Amino acid sequence: ATINDVARHAGVSTACVSNYLNQKGRMAEGTKQRIQAAMHELHFTPSALVRAIKQRRTGILGVMLPALDSLDETEGAAAFLIPALLRGIHDGADAANNDLLLYTGGELRSQSDRESRFLGGHIDRLIWMTMGKRTPLLDRVVAAGLPIVALLTHEVPAGVSYVTADNPGGMRQLVTHLAEQGHTRIAYVGPDWTTDFRDRHTGYRQALLALGLPHNPALQVVMSRANSGPEGVKRLLNTLLTLPTPPTAILCSNDHTAALFADALKARGLRIPEDIALTGFDDMPIAAHIAGGLTTIHQPFRQMGQLAAEKLIALVQGNSSNP
């Protein structure tokens, strides 16, 4: 059904229906009711495209998602954090009557293709959630004027807002906790392929300095993707335990890595925490099942997603949105 059909069915002009749809001018209550009844009977829905062109707004918030190919891996972090973040983004967007459009498979497409998808007029704004290093694509989209809030990273162009956890602060809390338990040889193990991981390594080093603990490069292991699996973790653990002064505690940058180390320690007949202490980061569901309950840092992923959506909507509405 078209606006002309609604006008004929209601016995009014097309201009009258248009004024009703756009809430322009005064209109008798009886006329409103006839138009409403006609729209209902004809299953008329105003064109979202036409409305978006007139208002220069689609009411749609885009979300650039990473790691969807690992959501079926129940032990992976993505299977936990992506749904939690999306629920929070939904909460923030829904409160402002915005819908979501998910952009997926970005790494499988050319940069020009991905850029056109973001800038083709489908969305008013974009949550950038790739967690990795800053990319030229982000710079291009920002330069084109699309409002963006980054999530889980602070490596963004100047003036772009972001939402992420206090990763250095969380790691400092863990090191301080271990030091209070009497540990002075605390190893750090984790990858560096996201800003979160790099910030956690920084927090570890900051804590050692603040507590006056020795800085031993041999106790700091930056994992590669090649040694991040069970066999690689077994080799890393063997390297740490055969040092002249092996660690009494192993601080992992995420719970998934901590779970692998827990299995490797158990295979060597070592008890946690009696023989060696172990900590994680993120407070994933798996943490409750590691060594009777893993010491870890909770991240409020749902609240972080909601805050990112709220900041982005406020930015488009003209309100301040400081990084």
C-alpha positions in Angstrom: 0.0 0.0 0.0 1.1 3.6 -0.8 0.3 6.9 0.8 -2.2 7.5 -2.1 -4.0 4.3 -1.1 -4.3 5.4 2.5 -5.6 8.8 1.4 -8.3 7.3 -0.8 -9.3 4.7 1.9 -9.5 7.4 4.6 -11.2 10.0 2.4 -8.5 12.6 2.8 -5.8 14.2 0.7 -2.3 12.7 0.3 -1.0 16.0 1.9 -3.2 15.3 4.9 -1.7 11.8 5.3 1.8 13.2 4.8 1.1 15.8 7.6 -0.1 13.1 9.9 3.0 10.9 9.3 5.3 13.8 9.8 3.3 15.3 12.7 2.9 18.7 11.0 0.1 21.2 11.6 -3.2 20.7 13.4 -5.6 17.9 12.6 -9.0 16.9 13.9 -9.1 13.8 16.1 -11.6 12.2 13.8 -9.3 12.7 10.8 -6.4 11.1 12.7 -8.5 8.1 13.6 -9.6 7.6 9.9 -6.0 7.7 8.8 -4.9 5.3 11.5 -7.7 2.9 10.6 -6.8 3.0 6.9 -3.1 2.4 7.6 -4.1 -0.6 9.8 -6.5 -2.1 7.3 -4.1 -1.7 4.4 -1.0 -2.8 6.4 0.7 0.5 5.4 4.2 1.1 6.6 6.0 4.4 6.0 9.1 4.0 3.8 12.1 3.9 6.0 14.3 5.0 3.1 12.2 8.1 2.3 12.1 9.0 6.0 15.8 8.6 6.3 16.5 10.8 3.3 14.2 13.5 4.7 15.5 13.4 8.2 19.1 12.5 7.2 18.9 9.8 9.9 18.3 6.1 9.7 17.9 5.4 13.4 20.4 2.5 12.9 23.6 2.0 14.8 26.3 -0.1 13.1 28.5 -2.5 15.0 31.8 -3.7 13.6 32.3 -7.2 15.1 35.4 -9.3 15.4 35.8 -13.0 16.1 32.4 -14.3 15.0 34.1 -17.3 13.5 35.1 -18.4 17.0 31.7 -18.1 18.7 31.1 -21.8 18.4 34.3 -22.5 20.4 32.8 -22.7 23.9 36.1 -22.4 25.6 37.1 -19.2 23.7 36.8 -15.7 25.1 34.7 -14.5 22.1 31.9 -17.0 23.0 31.5 -15.1 26.3 32.4 -11.5 25.7 30.8 -10.9 22.3 27.2 -11.8 23.4 27.6 -9.8 26.6 28.9 -6.8 24.7 26.1 -7.1 22.2 23.4 -7.3 24.9 24.8 -4.0 26.4 24.9 -2.3 23.0 21.3 -3.4 22.4 20.2 -2.0 25.7 21.8 1.4 25.0 20.5 1.5 21.4 17.0 0.3 22.2 16.5 2.9 24.9 17.0 5.5 22.2 14.8 3.7 19.7 17.7 2.7 17.6 18.2 -0.6 15.7 21.5 -2.4 15.2 23.2 -3.4 12.0 26.1 -5.9 12.5 29.1 -5.8 10.2 30.9 -9.1 10.0 33.6 -10.8 8.1 35.5 -7.6 7.7 38.9 -9.2 7.2 37.6 -11.2 4.3 36.7 -8.2 2.2 38.8 -5.5 0.5 39.3 -2.3 2.3 37.4 -0.2 -0.3 34.4 -2.6 -0.1 34.3 -2.4 3.7 34.6 1.4 3.6 31.7 1.7 1.2 29.6 -0.5 3.5 30.1 1.9 6.5 29.6 5.1 4.4 26.8 4.0 2.2 24.1 5.6 4.2 22.8 2.5 6.0 23.8 3.7 9.5 24.0 7.0 11.4 27.0 6.0 13.5 29.3 3.1 14.2 30.7 1.2 17.2 34.2 0.0 16.2 35.0 -3.2 18.0 37.9 -5.0 16.5 40.2 -5.0 19.6 43.3 -5.2 17.5 45.7 -2.5 16.4 44.5 0.8 14.8 43.9 0.3 11.1 43.9 2.6 8.1 40.3 1.7 7.5 39.3 3.3 10.9 41.2 6.5 9.9 39.4 6.6 6.6 36.0 6.2 8.0 36.6 8.8 10.7 37.9 11.3 8.2 34.7 10.8 6.2 32.8 12.2 9.1 31.0 9.1 10.4 30.5 9.4 14.2 32.4 6.5 15.9 33.0 5.2 19.4 35.6 2.4 19.8 35.1 -0.5 22.1 37.8 -2.5 23.8 40.6 -0.3 22.5 42.1 3.1 23.0 44.3 3.2 19.9 42.0 5.5 18.0 42.3 8.7 15.9 42.4 12.0 17.8 39.0 13.1 19.0 37.4 9.6 18.8 35.8 8.4 22.0 36.4 4.9 23.3 35.2 2.6 26.1 37.5 0.0 27.6 38.3 -1.4 31.0 41.1 -0.2 33.2 43.4 -3.1 32.2 46.6 -1.7 33.7 44.7 -1.0 37.0 43.3 -4.5 37.1 46.6 -6.1 36.5 48.2 -4.0 39.2 45.6 -5.3 41.7 46.5 -8.9 40.8 50.2 -8.3 41.3 49.6 -6.5 44.6 47.4 -9.4 45.7 50.1 -11.9 44.9 52.8 -9.8 46.6 50.6 -9.6 49.8 50.6 -13.4 49.7 54.4 -13.4 49.9 55.2 -13.9 46.2 58.2 -12.0 44.8 58.9 -14.1 41.7 55.7 -13.4 39.7 55.7 -14.5 36.0 53.5 -12.8 33.4 52.2 -14.8 30.4 50.0 -13.4 27.7 49.7 -12.4 24.0 50.1 -8.9 22.7 47.8 -8.8 19.7 45.2 -6.5 21.3 45.5 -3.2 23.2 43.9 -4.9 26.2 46.7 -7.5 26.4 49.4 -4.9 25.9 47.9 -2.7 28.6 47.8 -5.7 31.0 51.5 -6.3 30.4 52.1 -2.6 31.1 50.1 -2.9 34.4 52.2 -5.8 35.4 55.5 -3.9 34.9 54.1 -0.8 36.7 53.1 -2.9 39.7 56.6 -4.5 40.0 58.1 -1.1 40.0 55.6 0.3 42.5 56.1 -2.6 44.9 59.9 -2.7 44.5 59.9 -6.2 43.1 62.6 -7.4 40.7 62.1 -6.9 37.0 63.2 -10.2 35.4 62.6 -10.4 31.6 62.8 -14.2 31.8 59.6 -14.2 33.8 57.7 -12.2 31.1 56.4 -14.4 28.3 54.7 -12.8 25.3 52.8 -15.5 23.6 52.5 -15.9 19.9 49.5 -17.5 18.2 51.7 -20.5 17.5 52.3 -21.3 21.2 49.0 -20.3 22.5 47.5 -23.8 22.4 47.9 -26.6 25.0 51.2 -28.0 23.6 52.7 -24.5 23.4 51.6 -23.7 27.0 53.3 -26.9 28.2 56.5 -25.8 26.5 56.2 -22.3 28.1 55.6 -23.8 31.5 58.6 -26.0 31.2 60.8 -23.0 30.3 59.5 -21.1 33.4 59.9 -24.0 35.8 63.5 -24.8 34.7 64.8 -21.2 35.3 67.5 -21.0 38.0 64.9 -19.2 40.1 61.5 -20.3 38.9 58.3 -18.3 39.6 56.1 -19.0 42.6 53.2 -17.4 40.8 52.0 -17.2 37.2 49.9 -14.3 36.2 48.0 -15.0 33.0 46.5 -12.1 30.9 43.2 -13.9 30.4 41.2 -16.8 31.9 41.5 -19.0 28.8 45.3 -19.0 29.1 45.1 -19.6 32.8 42.9 -22.7 32.1 45.6 -24.1 29.8 48.3 -23.5 32.4 46.1 -25.1 35.1 46.0 -28.3 33.0 49.7 -28.2 32.3 50.5 -27.7 36.0 48.2 -30.6 36.9 49.9 -32.8 34.4 53.2 -32.1 36.1 51.7 -33.1 39.5 51.8 -29.5 40.8 49.0 -28.1 43.0 47.3 -24.7 42.7 47.9 -22.6 44.8 49.9 -24.8 47.2 52.8 -25.4 44.8 52.3 -22.4 42.5 49.8 -19.6 42.4 47.8 -18.9 39.2 45.6 -16.0 38.2 43.6 -14.9 35.2 41.7 -11.9 33.8 38.2 -11.3 32.5 36.1 -13.5 35.0 34.8 -15.8 32.3 32.5 -18.6 33.4 35.3 -21.1 33.0 37.2 -19.3 35.9 34.9 -20.9 38.5 36.0 -24.3 37.4 39.8 -23.8 37.3 41.6 -25.2 40.4 38.5 -24.8 42.5 37.9 -21.2 41.5 40.4 -18.9 39.8 41.5 -15.5 41.2 40.7 -13.2 38.3 39.6 -9.7 37.4 35.9 -9.1 36.5 35.1 -7.1 33.4 31.6 -5.7 33.1 31.2 -6.4 29.4 27.4 -5.7 29.2 27.8 -2.3 30.9 30.7 -1.5 28.6 28.6 -2.2 25.6 25.7 -0.1 26.9 28.0 2.8 27.7 29.5 2.7 24.2 26.0 2.9 22.6 25.0 5.7 24.9 28.1 7.7 24.2 27.6 7.3 20.5 24.0 8.3 20.5 24.8 11.4 22.6 27.5 12.3 20.2 25.1 12.2 17.2 22.5 14.2 19.1 25.1 17.0 19.6 26.0 16.3 23.2 29.6 16.2 24.3 31.3 12.8 24.2 34.8 13.1 25.6 37.3 10.2 25.0 
